[in-house]
Amino acid sequence: MTTDQIINQLTINALEIIGKSRNEIERTCWVVVHEYCNGAKPSEYDIREIDESLYLKVLERVKGQL
């Protein structure tokens, strides 16, 4: 899968979670990227790193589609 395809899929996942609420956009994008990078959704105290550039690209696309 190309980087653009990954960003597109993560954007779709984030938009599905966000729905119409538009609340916690940044957190939702972070959770989706965290799950992609680490293989699981974060727990309350999960501090594993994520790919920040991937997160920023997903966040930008999500904001652009809302």
Backbone as CSV, one residue per row, in Angstrom:
resi,resn,N_x,N_y,N_z,CA_x,CA_y,CA_z,C_x,C_y,C_z
1,MET,0.845,-1.169,0.000,0.000,0.000,0.000,0.898,1.242,0.000
2,THR,0.562,2.208,-0.805,1.349,3.440,-0.864,1.013,4.337,0.325
3,THR,1.861,5.310,0.561,1.624,6.256,1.644,0.309,6.991,1.445
4,ASP,0.018,7.389,0.226,-1.227,8.098,-0.054,-2.440,7.209,0.227
5,GLN,-2.351,5.934,-0.099,-3.446,5.011,0.182,-3.638,4.834,1.687
6,ILE,-2.538,4.768,2.412,-2.610,4.646,3.870,-3.274,5.883,4.459
7,ILE,-2.859,7.061,4.010,-3.446,8.311,4.501,-4.938,8.345,4.183
8,ASN,-5.309,7.945,2.975,-6.728,7.919,2.590,-7.529,6.990,3.493
9,GLN,-6.997,5.795,3.754,-7.725,4.833,4.582,-7.843,5.330,6.023
10,LEU,-6.774,5.891,6.560,-6.819,6.415,7.922,-7.771,7.605,8.020
11,THR,-7.818,8.411,6.976,-8.760,9.536,6.929,-10.196,9.025,6.955
12,ILE,-10.482,8.016,6.172,-11.822,7.416,6.155,-12.171,6.872,7.537
13,ASN,-11.226,6.171,8.148,-11.467,5.617,9.485,-11.773,6.722,10.488
14,ALA,-10.998,7.790,10.456,-11.196,8.900,11.389,-12.548,9.564,11.152
15,LEU,-12.901,9.784,9.895,-14.179,10.429,9.582,-15.360,9.576,10.038
16,GLU,-15.229,8.256,9.940,-16.292,7.366,10.412,-16.470,7.494,11.920
17,ILE,-15.375,7.613,12.639,-15.441,7.751,14.101,-16.000,9.116,14.479
18,ILE,-15.539,10.142,13.808,-15.959,11.511,14.122,-17.434,11.704,13.832
19,GLY,-17.887,11.169,12.710,-19.287,11.339,12.330,-19.613,12.804,12.131
20,LYS,-20.731,13.211,12.649,-21.162,14.595,12.495,-20.773,15.463,13.680
21,SER,-20.144,14.880,14.690,-19.891,15.620,15.932,-18.813,16.695,15.801
22,ARG,-17.799,16.433,15.036,-16.679,17.357,14.856,-15.956,17.670,16.172
23,ASN,-16.199,16.859,17.188,-15.505,17.025,18.462,-14.266,16.142,18.487
24,GLU,-13.248,16.629,19.109,-12.022,15.864,19.322,-11.408,15.347,18.015
25,ILE,-11.339,16.194,17.022,-10.787,15.806,15.722,-9.326,15.382,15.872
26,GLU,-8.551,16.177,16.598,-7.133,15.878,16.768,-6.939,14.549,17.487
27,ARG,-7.711,14.336,18.550,-7.581,13.102,19.329,-7.980,11.897,18.486
28,THR,-9.056,12.012,17.729,-9.512,10.904,16.895,-8.468,10.540,15.849
29,CYS,-7.876,11.535,15.223,-6.826,11.268,14.230,-5.632,10.599,14.893
30,TRP,-5.286,11.054,16.094,-4.170,10.456,16.822,-4.457,8.992,17.139
31,VAL,-5.681,8.684,17.571,-6.047,7.308,17.904,-5.952,6.414,16.668
32,VAL,-6.454,6.901,15.545,-6.431,6.115,14.308,-4.991,5.848,13.861
33,VAL,-4.141,6.854,13.916,-2.737,6.679,13.527,-2.020,5.788,14.546
34,HIS,-2.333,5.932,15.813,-1.729,5.086,16.852,-2.058,3.625,16.592
35,GLU,-3.313,3.355,16.283,-3.724,1.978,16.002,-2.978,1.435,14.778
36,TYR,-2.829,2.261,13.765,-2.106,1.829,12.561,-0.628,1.538,12.879
37,CYS,0.005,2.441,13.611,1.443,2.311,13.889,1.762,1.209,14.897
38,ASN,0.880,1.011,15.871,1.188,0.106,16.974,0.329,-1.154,17.021
39,GLY,-0.639,-1.258,16.118,-1.434,-2.469,16.032,-2.569,-2.571,17.031
40,ALA,-2.773,-1.536,17.828,-3.860,-1.553,18.808,-4.237,-0.130,19.170
41,LYS,-5.505,0.038,19.544,-5.926,1.352,20.020,-5.213,1.636,21.333
42,PRO,-4.947,2.892,21.604,-4.216,3.210,22.836,-5.076,3.008,24.075
43,SER,-4.409,2.585,25.135,-5.095,2.541,26.423,-4.970,3.925,27.054
44,GLU,-5.556,4.112,28.212,-5.578,5.430,28.840,-4.180,6.010,29.057
45,TYR,-3.228,5.171,29.387,-1.881,5.667,29.707,-0.849,5.257,28.659
46,ASP,-1.297,4.947,27.472,-0.404,4.495,26.402,0.394,5.669,25.857
47,ILE,1.700,5.565,25.918,2.535,6.670,25.447,3.471,6.241,24.312
48,ARG,3.117,5.148,23.645,3.954,4.733,22.510,3.919,5.797,21.429
49,GLU,5.034,5.923,20.752,5.148,6.963,19.728,4.374,6.588,18.467
50,ILE,4.020,7.635,17.726,3.395,7.459,16.418,4.211,8.250,15.404
51,ASP,3.923,8.027,14.148,4.571,8.772,13.070,3.897,10.144,12.991
52,GLU,4.584,11.170,13.486,3.984,12.502,13.569,3.632,13.068,12.201
53,SER,4.459,12.835,11.201,4.154,13.371,9.868,2.905,12.696,9.295
54,LEU,2.735,11.403,9.560,1.533,10.701,9.116,0.316,11.277,9.834
55,TYR,0.434,11.495,11.136,-0.663,12.089,11.915,-1.056,13.449,11.338
56,LEU,-0.087,14.299,11.048,-0.383,15.640,10.544,-1.048,15.593,9.175
57,LYS,-0.644,14.641,8.336,-1.256,14.501,7.018,-2.699,14.019,7.129
58,VAL,-2.936,13.059,8.022,-4.297,12.568,8.226,-5.159,13.692,8.794
59,LEU,-4.648,14.407,9.781,-5.392,15.514,10.387,-5.756,16.569,9.351
60,GLU,-4.810,16.902,8.487,-5.059,17.900,7.443,-6.174,17.433,6.503
61,ARG,-6.118,16.171,6.107,-7.147,15.653,5.183,-8.516,15.602,5.852
62,VAL,-8.528,15.171,7.111,-9.808,15.097,7.817,-10.412,16.498,7.930
63,LYS,-9.628,17.464,8.344,-10.133,18.835,8.474,-10.602,19.367,7.125
64,GLY,-9.922,18.991,6.053,-10.301,19.433,4.726,-11.610,18.825,4.241
65,GLN,-11.997,17.687,4.817,-13.227,17.013,4.384,-14.406,17.306,5.296
66,LEU,-14.169,17.999,6.386,-15.293,18.331,7.287,-15.950,19.630,6.884
